[in-house]
């Protein structure tokens, strides 16, 4: 009964943002992202972002540097519409992000985070997550580009090796490279890196940095 109650609570959660019924659904966006006088505060009423205006051209790389709590991760969450600005607008290709369907918008944005989430299943399943229609050959190519293929082939069952709950059987660097392989497979126009290598040792960080440079 306790388990059923927990599942029911999750199923009854509502999205923090609205998904427009007739939202725009472009096949691909160019990737021009602009923040226009953006303000945002969480439910505790503490303002995190105020009067932020940033223009990021397609193909441009922007680095955000600041202390913990400055709002860096909040800005990246706004791009993926995990939440919306309280004031101002976020535009992608000169169109307000709220006009896109959530599926279309999030298909155009990929994130490499400090904490990678892998699902219970095989290596192949976890890479294919970003593009369910991908062939095995496409997945292997993506893994090679992400510098993951070699360590995958060292596993007893290669790409059919189970990774365990949340990738428990893998190291931090291996999990990061699987997440990067997902992105190579999806090839999105907007790429967000949120402290993607901060929890890795030097050897793993070097391998992940090389994969990220190739991806960008």
N, C-alpha and C positions, 0 to 999 in steps of 0.2 A: 504493500500500500504506500509506503514511504517513497519507493521508486516511482510508482505511477504518479504520485503527487508531484515529484520533481520534474518528470517528463511533461506533465500537464502544464506546469508553470512555464516551462520553456516554450511549449507549443502556443501558449496564449499570449506570449510577448508580442508587442506591436513594434513596427519599425520606428526609429527615431526620425526618419525623413519620409516624405511622401513620394511615391512612385507614380508619375503622371500617367493617366490612362492612355493618352495619345502622345506619349513622349517620343522625341526624336530618336531614330534608330539608324544612324549612319553606319555604313559598312566599316569605315575607318575614319578616325579624326587625324588631323595633322599633328596636334600636340602642342598648340600655342595655349599656354595657361596664364591667366591674369587674375590677380586679387585686386579688387577695387574698393578702397576704404572699408576693409573688412574689420568687423568687431565680433568677438565671440566670448561667451562665458558659459561655464558649466552650470549644473543645477544648484551648486552651492553659492551661486551668485557672485563668484569671484571672477573678475575680468581677466582673461588670459591673453587675448589679442585685441589690440586697439589701433585703429587708423592705419591698418597695414595695406599698402598698395605695392604690388610686385608684378612686373611683366616679364614672362619667360617665353622666349621665342621657341618655336619648334626646332629641335636639334641643339638647343642651348643647354649647358649644364650650370646649375645654380647650387651653391653650397650655403647652407644655413648653419651658423655657428653661434652658440650661446650657452649660458649656464642651464643646469637642470631646472625645469619648470618655466623656461622662457617662452614656450609655446611652439617649439619646432615640430614635435610630433602632432600637435593639434592642427597645424597648417597642413601637414600631409594627409591627416584624416579628413580635412575639408575637401581636398582634391578628389578623394574617393567617395565623398558624400556619406561618411559615417555619421555626419551631422552637418547642419547648414549654418551659415553665419547668422548672427542676430541682427546684423546691420551690414549693408554693403553687398557686394556680389562676387562670386567666383565664376569666371568665364573660361570655357574651353573652345578654342577656335571662334572667339568673339560671341559665343552663345552662352547664356546663363546655364550653369551646370544643372539647375533644377528643371530645365526643359528637356533634358535627355532622359530616356528610360534608364532605370538603375542598371539593368542588365547590359545595355549598350555602353554606359559610362564606365562601369567596372571592368568590362571586357577591354577597355582602352587603357586601363591603369594597372600596373603591376607593382608590387612592393616587396622589397627584401628587408625583413625586419631582424632585429637582434634575436628574437625568440621565434624560431621556425616551427610551424605546426605541420607535422606529418600524421597521416591517418593510418590506422591499423590496416595492413595490406602489404602488397609487394612493392619493391622499388619501382617496377613498371607502372603499377596503379597510381603511385604517388606522383610520378612525373606526368602521367597522362591526365591528371586532375585538371590541369589548365586548358586542355584541349581534348575532350573525350573522343573526338573523331580521329585522333592522330594514329598513324600506323606504327608498328613496332620499329620500323626503320627510321621514322621521323624522331621517335623518342631516343633511340640510340645516338642519332646525330646530335640531338640537343644535349645529351649527356656528355658527348665528346667535347662539344663546344664549351660546356661548363666545367670541364676538367673533372668529371665524375666517372667517366667510363672505366678508367683503369681500376679504381678501387671497387667499383661494382663487380667487375669481372673476377676480383679476388674472393668474392663471397661464394659459398658452396653452390648456390643455385643461380648465381649471376643476377639478372634482372627479375627473376622469379623469387628472390629471397625476401621473406617477410621482414619488415623493419620494426615491428613491435609497436605497442601503444605510444603515440607521440614520437616515434623514431627512437625508442629507448635503446636499441641495439647499435645505434650509430653515434659517432663523435660529433661535436659541434660543427667542425669544418665540413664533415660529410653531409650533414643535414643542410648546411648552407648551400653547398654545391648542388644538392638535389633541388632546392628551392630555386636556384638560378637556372637549372635545367628546365624547370617548369616555364620560366620566363622566356628562355630561348625558344621553346616550343610554341608559346603564344605570340611572341614577338610584338609587344604592345608599343604604341607610340609614346606613352608616358611611363617613365620608370622612376620609382621613388626608393631611395636607399635610406633607411632609418637606423643608423648605428649598426650596420649589418655585420661588422667585423669586431665589434667591441668586446665580445665575450670569447674570442678565439686566441689560441696560442700563436706564436710568430709564424711557425711553419704553415699552419692552417690558414692564417690571415693572408700570407703571400699567395697561396693557391687560389683563395677566394678573390683577392684583389685582381689577379690576372684574369680570372673568369669574368669579373665585373667589367674590367676594361674592354675585354673582347665584346661583351654584351652591349656596352654603350656605343 
